[in-house]
Amino acid sequence: MNPYILAILLFGLGLGTTITFASSHWLLAWMGLEMNTLAIIPLMAQHHHPRAVEATTKYFLTQAAAAATLLFASITNAWLTGQWEIQQITHPLPTTMITLALALKIGLAPLHAWLPEVLQGLDLTTGLILSTWQKLAPFALILQIQPLNSTTLIILGLASTLIGGWGGLNQTQLRKILAYSSIAHLGWMILVLQFSPPITLLTLLTYFIMTFSTFLVFKLNKSTNINTLATSWAKAPTLTALTPLILLSLGGLPPLTGFMPKWLILQELTKQGLAPTATLATLSALLSLYFYLRLSYAMALTISPNNLTGTTPWRLPSTQLTYPLATSTAMTICLLPLTPAISALLTP
């Protein structure tokens, strides 16, 4: 892609998110979300592969449906209450509609079906943008309207953690596994949203760091399914030894960074008297942990099944920058000791 066009599209992505962040009026927030969607579509379709075009079409249709629902709900809110302010949304009907529209935008279960299909059709770089940056603007809106619909949020959160764990079990494609991982993590964030927004933001941040590391590892190895992971030990042995730690951090195992948000969320849910919800969420995390262990096993504990000379991929030196990967990997593995400091900051 032409670098000038790429720069314009990335600028459009940033501008759309910033407009949604800065807006207090529903129309402006909707406009930011639309800019976001329209800026990423050329990035998704840039390879002109039928799979990429199909993924782009699916993404466009779901995002258009969500945006239309959001606009309809905000107009309904203005009609019922005379208010266009995001903070002033008081009527339960538009609140629930907006929550569901934003859930469709970020891919929360049961409105998640588009996310694995879309992510599977993209290259890893665009997939990374879709899994991280594209979640920011809808999340900012969910945070602003959060105190009103507690049951809806808990149902969405629990469904997402369960489906995110369940759906990834039988997958062999790494991008689909990462999509289900994304659904499960978003479920954890939504569960605690109404009780402690700072913990939600912390979970979002750690999810971004861990997902960034995982996508960069797969990109460096040019891996798109579990079988190609088995050849990665010959390309980058040190990274192959560290990757199981990154994956287990995504699964939320101590003593890695990913344990911190899960720990704080479970603590908060128990404080709020939601022990059954916390138990269900913990059990669903075991499902996710299974497929991260499966990836770790394929990567670090097996050798490639095809020993023929002709099938080993060319081991050309990678042109990818390794500084971002090194930094994010260190953060993914080592940030758990900061938990007491973060807890002190989070408590009002």
N, C-alpha and C positions, 0 to 999 in steps of 0.2 A: 504493500500500500504506500502511496505517495506520502512522504513525511509531513508535508504541509496539511494534507487532509487528515492524517492521523492526529496531528497536533490540534486541529480544529475540533475533531470528534472528542478527544480527551478533555479539551477545554469545555466543550458542551456538557460532558459528563460531570465535570467539577462544578460548572455553573448551575446545572439543574439541581444538584444536591444542595449547593449553597443557598439557592433561592428557597428551596423547601425548608432548610434550616432556619432561614431568616424571616420566614413569612408568619404573619399572625392572622392572615385572611385565607379562607379555604380556596378561593380561586387561584391565588398566587401559589399556594402549596401544590395544587393540582397541576399548575403550569410547570413547576419545577420537576414534578414526577414525569410529566410528558416529555420534557426536554431530555431527562435521563434516559427514558426508553428509546427515544428517536436517535440519541447519540450512540447508543451501544449497538443498534441494529446493523449499521454498516460494518462494524467490527466483527459481528457474529457471522455475517454472510461473506466476509472478504475472501474466503478460499474457493467460493463457487462450487463447492462439493454438494451433491444432492442432499447429503445428510445435514450439512451446515445450513442449507437453505430451508430444509424441513424444520430444523430446530429454531431458526430465526422466525419462521412463520408461526410456529406454535407459541413462541415467546411473545411475538407481537399481538397475537389474538388474545392470550390470557391477560397481558398487561393492558390492552385496550379495554377488555371487559372490566377489569378491576378499576381502571381510571374512570370509565363511564359510571360504574356503581358509586364510586367516591363522589363524583360530580353530582349525580342524582341525589345522593344522601345529603350532601352539603346544601343543595338547593332546597331539599325537603326540610332541613333544619332551619334554613332562613325563612321558609314559608311558615313553619310552625312557631318559631320563637322570635323571628325578626333579627337574628344575629348571624353575622358572617365570621365572627371571631373563632379561632380554633379553640381557645381556652374556654369560651362561653358555651360550649355544647352541653346542653342539659337534658334534652329529650331522649328517652331510651331507644326509640325507633331509629333515628339517624345515627346514634352512637353505635348501635349494634351493626348496622349496615356498613358504617365506615370501618369498624374493627374487622369485619369479614372481608371487605375490599382490600384492606391493607394486608390481612393474612394471606389473601390470594397473591398479592404483589410479592411478598417475601417467600411464599411457598410453605406456609404452615399447614399441617394436616388438619382437617381432611381436604384442604384445597391445595394439596402438594403435588398432584399427579403430573403436572407439567415439568417440574424441576428436574427429576432424573433424566427424562427424555430430552430436554433442552440441553442440559449439561453434557450429555453423551455425544451430542452432535457438534460440540465446539472444540477448538484447540485449547490447550491447557492455560494459555495466557488469558484468553477471553473468559474461560471458565473461572479463573481466579477473580477477575473483575466482577463477574456475575455473582460469585459466592461471597464476596466481601463488600466492595464499594456499593453495589446496587441494593444492599440491605439497609444502608445508612438512612436515606431519606424517608422510607416508610416507617422505619423504627423511630425516627424523631417525632413523627406524627402520632404513632401509637403511644409514645411516652407522654405526649401532651394531653391525650384524651383518656389516659389510663384509669382514673379512679372510679369510673362509673359502672363498669360491667364485669364484676369479679368472677361470676360463674362462667361466663363465656370464655374469659381468658384462661381459667383453670382447665376447662374442657379442651380448648385449643392446645394448651401446653402439654397436657397429659397425652392427648391423641398424637401429638407430634413426637414426643419422646418414645412412645410405644411403636409408632409406625416407622420412625427413623431407625429404631433398632431392628425391628422385624424385617423391614424391606431390604436392608443391606445384607441379610444373611446369605441369600443364594446368588449374590451378584459376583460376576468375575471381572466386570469392567470397572476400572479404578474410578472413572468419572462418575459413574452411577453410585458407587460406594461413597464417594465424597459428597454427592448430592444427598443421600440418606443421612450421612453424618451431619450435614448442614441442617436438615430438617430436625434431627434430634437435638442439636445444640440450640436451635431457635426455640424449641419447646421448653428447654430449661430456662431460657431467658424470659419467656412469656409467663411461666409459672410464678416467678418471683417479682414480676414487673410492678404489680399493684402494692406490694408490701415494701419493697426497697428498690426504687429506680437506680440508685448508685450501684447496687450489686448487679443489676441487669447490664449496665454500661460496662462494668468490669468484665462480666462474662463475655459480652460482645467483643471487647478489646482482646481478651485472651484467645477467643475463638479466631479472630482475625490473624493473630500472630501464628497460631498453630496451623491454620489452614494455609497461610502464606508459605510456611516451611514445607508443608506436605506437597503443595502444588509445585514448588520449586524443585523439590527432590525428584518428583515424577518427570518434570520437564527436563532436568539434567540427564536423567536416564532414558528419556524419550519413551517412557512406559505408558501404555494405555490399558493393559490388562494384567491379571495376576501372573500369567506365564512369563511375560517379558521382565517382570521384577526379578525372576530367578537368575537372569544373566547379569544383574547389576553389580554383583560382587567383583566381577572382573574389570568393570569400568571404573568404579570408585569404591574401593574396599572400606576406607574410613567412613565415608558417608553411609555405606550399607550397614556398618556396625551401629551408627547413630540413629538410622531411620526407625528401627523398632522403638527407640525411646520417644521419638516424635509421635509415632502412631499411638503408643500407650499413653502419652500425654493427652492426645486427642480423646482417648478413652476415659481419661480422668483418673489415672492410677497415681497414688503417692509413690515416691516423693517428687513428682514432676509437676510442672506449672498447671496442667489441666485439672489437677485435683482441687486447686484453690477455689475456683468459682463454684464447683459442685458442693464442696464442703460448706461454703458460706450460704448457698441456696438452701441446702438441707437444714442447716441451723435455723435460718430465717423461717422456713416453712414449719418447722417444729415449734418455734416460738409462737407462731400464729395459730397453733392448734390444728395444723393440717398434717398430722403424722401419717395417716393413710396415703395421702397424696405424695408425701416425701418417700414413703416405702415403695409405691408404684414407680415413681421416677427412678429410684435407685435400682430396682429390678430391671427396668428398661435399659439402664446404663450397662447392665451385664450383657444384654443382647448386642449393643454397640461394641462392647469390649471384645466380644467373640470375633467380629469380622476384622477388627484392628489386629487381633492376635493372629488371625489367618493371614493377613498381609505380612505381618512381621515374620511369621513362619516361612512363608513363600520367599521372602526376601533374604533372610539371614540364615535360615536353617536347612535350606534345600539347595541342590545344584540344579542347573537347567536340565529338563528332561530330554532335550534333543542333543545328543552328543555327535551328530554328524558334522563334518567340517564345513559343509556349505551353508548351514543354517544359523551359525553364530553371526549376530549383527556386527557391522563394521564398528570398530572402536576408534572413532575419530575424536580428536580433542574438542571439547565443548567450547562454544563461543559465549556461553552464558556467564554473566558476572556472578562471582561466587561470594562477594561481600554481603549482599542482602541475605543470601541463604545462610551464611555463617552467623550473622547477627540474629536472624529470626530463630535459627536452631538453638543457639545459646539461650535465647529468651524462652523458647518452648520447653527447654529441659530444666533450667536453673532458677526460675523465679519464685518457687514455692516458699523459700525462707522469708520473703517479703510480706507474707500473709498477715502477721501481727500489725505491721505498719499500715497495711491497706485497711485492715479491720478498724484500726484507730481512726483512720481518715473517713471511713464510711459511717461510723456511728455519729449521729448528730449531737 
